[in-house]
Amino acid sequence: MEADSISQPAPAAGAATQQLPVRTSSTPNTPQRENGATFDIVRTYRELLNSDRDLTMGVAAIESLIELLRVTSSSTAMELVEIVKKEKAKLLASVPNPLPLLAGADLFEQYLLRSLRGPTATASGSGTDRVLSFEETRQHLLDNKDLFAQRAKADRDSIAIWGSRYVSDGKVVLTAGGSRTVTKILLRAAADPSKHFKVIYVVDGHNKRSDVAVAQLREAGLEVETIAPHKVAYVLGNQKQINLVLVGTEVVMQNGGIISGMGTAQLAHLTKTVKGGIKRFYVAAETHKICRKTPIAYPMVNRVGVNQKDISKFDNIGVDLGPEAAGMLAEQDEVDYTDPELIDGIITEQGVKMTSQIWEMVDNYI
């Protein structure tokens, strides 16, 4: 994971053993910028996300929390952790789908807690063990803030190497959703002179990222055919050369299922049930998208915090719920849940993982 790959700062020589300072105030300090303005984590997150189209929501959440450290004048480690938790909750509450942000924010919080509580390090020449101070940890994160984004982008390059191996010469890849990671995989495979393949892209007219991806692939010389969503079953059944269905995702749940753009679950089901050759369904995802949650009532994403229209109970018949007024996801941004049993593998920067291995990755890396 990105956070774990940032090394701990070296302890000062001759330092004595240090414990976490005890919080002394009952109310945490309000984060303030140098000009006296109150820090707004929601605005900071949105500005970061808008400033770099390659930035994922999870990494933007991490960078927002690091920026919080810059303006926080806490005097104790416990106070700092309390402020981070409070601002994290505020950030998650600001969006109708908090899961991508939660994955990144949890990763950052776990890294921060591990850093503040240890591991112990031996001061050079003194033989004395000590816990690194929270001021050292905070400064280290500030100094390395940009590394999160840089490594997240580098992760896509690693995923492209792994994923391109699953693109076969003379075959057809079917994809949808406009995933930047999937685009990287296909461009990497296209650069291999030994592979000549074609792409069928499912587009619905609402997702502009799909249009961008199609343009990039065509510019690279790939033959790309576009189809509407209602043609997917027909194409899967009649295009015998399709052997790989490849999608990205917003979140990987800890049980190996994914929450991604609406229609992903339908595509996975059709891949497995429509007759017409052997087709594999793979997901491309950076490990910082793994979220410590599991759907408790398949397939209701509302049960894991996503606020979108629920038609399962017919509560809204004849009522037009505008997403702005209701604080819900707009229809074109709605998501669904794809069961891990429908997924053949998840392509990460650490290799291709079976869905059953995600539990292990949560324990070991997050």
HELIX and SHEET records of a PDB file:
HELIX    1   1 ALA A    3  SER A    5  5                                   3    
HELIX    2   2 ILE A   41  SER A   51  1                                  11    
HELIX    3   3 MET A   57  VAL A   71  1                                  15    
HELIX    4   4 ALA A   77  ALA A   93  1                                  17    
HELIX    5   5 LEU A   99  ARG A  117  1                                  19    
HELIX    6   6 PHE A  134  ASP A  143  1                                  10    
HELIX    7   7 LYS A  145  SER A  164  1                                  20    
HELIX    8   8 ARG A  180  ALA A  190  1                                  11    
HELIX    9   9 LYS A  208  GLU A  219  1                                  12    
HELIX   10  10 PRO A  229  LYS A  231  5                                   3    
HELIX   11  11 VAL A  232  ASN A  238  1                                   7    
HELIX   12  12 THR A  264  THR A  273  1                                  10    
HELIX   13  13 THR A  287  LYS A  289  5                                   3    
HELIX   14  14 VAL A  301  VAL A  304  5                                   4    
HELIX   15  15 PRO A  323  ALA A  326  1                                   4    
HELIX   16  16 GLU A  331  ASP A  333  5                                   3    
HELIX   17  17 PRO A  340  LEU A  342  5                                   3    
HELIX   18  18 THR A  355  GLN A  357  5                                   3    
HELIX   19  19 ILE A  358  TYR A  365  1                                   8    
SHEET    1   A 2 THR A 120  THR A 122  0                                        
SHEET    2   A 2 ASP A 129  VAL A 131 -1                                        
SHEET    1   B 7 GLU A 223  ILE A 227  0                                        
SHEET    2   B 7 LYS A 198  VAL A 202  1                                        
SHEET    3   B 7 VAL A 172  ALA A 176  1                                        
SHEET    4   B 7 ILE A 242  GLY A 248  1                                        
SHEET    5   B 7 ARG A 280  ALA A 284  1                                        
SHEET    6   B 7 GLY A 345  THR A 348  1                                        
SHEET    7   B 7 GLY A 351  LYS A 353 -1                                        
SHEET    1   C 4 ILE A 290  CYS A 291  0                                        
SHEET    2   C 4 VAL A 251  MET A 253  1                                        
SHEET    3   C 4 ILE A 258  GLY A 261 -1                                        
SHEET    4   C 4 VAL A 335  THR A 338 -1                                        
END                                                                             
